[in-house]
């Protein structure tokens, strides 16, 4: 008998092949509305792909992929039961969506987070700024161990509604979780230190600053402007706090529309993402082994591969990506259901395939 998909196993293979595009059947969500009167369509102009393209899609457990080149859709693929109409969880590409929203809202990123959320004054975040959180350079002790079965990251997931409570446990929530993070881990502006709670905290800051729900703001400032084909949604905790670090769910076509919007709407904020960020901080961080030998940096929730034509990209566990090469007008949106949260060989295979696609289309 087939084991049912539950809150306890939804991120585990093979259950994730179904769960990643049926998230709202497992976790409470908030709708990120599109405008059905304003939907952008792209001309379809199928192009040949590199020789190993189909093998790459299979080897990286691809659920959906869309490639846009110079405003035309040149490739689209689906697998594992997913369709073009189904929103798929972005995991940490959700962080990159938040990074865009911060710029669109024109928040002063040098302000301290505690100015928006006074309850943080007794935590390790007391002196952290929005910029520290955006660039993952807050000196807060937290281990981002995706395979842990106990400890702070499990309590964090319970607080967000992503993990079930054990028998007799008191329900928790995202906002109260931050009272546990009291221990510093170095100074702010130190190494690149990847902490997902930084991004959920920014979601709370955005709501406090704007006085409106995050999902409404994302809809108004990004989802409707990109002329999305379908509404997106985001997971929320038991009190409605959004999981901005990983809970956004969108169709692959709409994810590609975000990339095209970035190409067609240049701004100082996007230029800053491409040009700035601290290479030294990146090189001292823990993600270097996943991108060995690559000139990388991280800025405002986006990874940047430096070069003559910089490659901006969002990356989420289990194989989620949005790649944007603005100079060459290339967008590659890919969602997956890989078994391991962070799989170095598959990340390497993906980066190699993206490089080949860029060369193929040059």
Buried (B, 14 or more C-beta within 10 A) or exposed (E): EEEEBEBEBBBEEBBBBBBBBBBBEBBBBBEBBBBEEEBBEBEEEEEEBBEEBEEBBEBBBBBBBBBBBEBBBBBBBBBBEBEEEBBBBBBBBBBBBBBBBBBBEEBEBEBBBBBBBEEBEEBBBEBBBBBBBBBBBBBBBBEBEEEEEEEBBBBBBBBBBBBEEEEEEEEBBBBEBBEBBEEBBEEBBBBBBBBBBBBBBBBBBBBBBBEEBBBBBBBBBBBBBBBBBBBBBBBBBEEBBBBBBBBBBBBBBBBBBBBBBBBEEEEEBBEEBBEEBBBEBBEEBEBBEBBEEBEBBBBBBBBBBBEEBBBBBBBBBBBBBBBBBBEBBBBBBBBBBBBBBBBEEBBBBBBEBBEBBBEEBE
